[in-house]
């Protein structure tokens, strides 16, 4: 099939590669404009642009995909279908209906659960035992189109947002190829979504990572994993920002105020929460690399009774 591919971050690249490898003719890659990055503010290509250029695929980077000149540009390619995955802009009706097969989206959740910008992380934060990927026929709503195909991915007890991202990117690439195969054969059976049982998976920001020690230990531990590697969960210690990268919920009964360090050993230290105790396993302080708690405790003094988050 002649495909216009629309995507931007790393999550999109695997699907683009899978479409190329499956023999589809990707006639255009549409991605977000380059952005300055780093101290030098050098313009950086999006991951999709990098891959497309490597494969000789034409690249188009509109500031606003809704503009009439953008829509006219896309029409020139006379594609059979648009495949959209983490593109980063809302598509107008003119693009949704531009190709004979419309626009097919690869979404990183088991719809109708977790519509929105950050379904991967919210599935972990909310304690789901299974996630997955859905392909859908896009409509004008936010992730509300008819479902086409699904694949489930079970979540391990200690899975992080970064690990689930990679698993779902791989699963989504395979599912997209499968969906287009069935589309060509006329074997797809679209299914209406119905109401979502979960809150909208809103975009992540750094404030979300600020640990509220009055929450239960089990919730904080899920937050830590869900926000690893970005934006990361954090607290304050000795007026420094301390990122918490890994922690365990321990079976201990303490009566200290939430945020209080209740125990310090050579290997780790424990913090009272609103319900239960959290044992810190991996952390990072400004100017230092990520380190295990035992490495941290060899270089810094932490005392029982100190409070985090103050």
Secondary structure, DSSP 8 states (H G I E B T S, - for coil): -EEEEEE-SHHHHHHHHHHHHTT-EEEEEE----EEETTTTEEE--HHHHHHHHTT--EE--S-TTSHHHHHHHHTT--SEEEEES-SS---HHHHTSSTT-EEEEESSSTTTT-BTTHHHHHHHTT-SEEEEEEEE--SSSS-SEEEEEEEEE--TT--HHHHHHHHHHHHHHHHHHHHHHHHHT----B-----SS--B----GGGGB--TTSBHHHHHHHHHHTTTTT-EEEEETTEEEEEEEEEEE-----S-TTBEEEE-SS-EEEE-SBSEEEEEEEEETTS--EEHHHHHHHS---TT-BS--
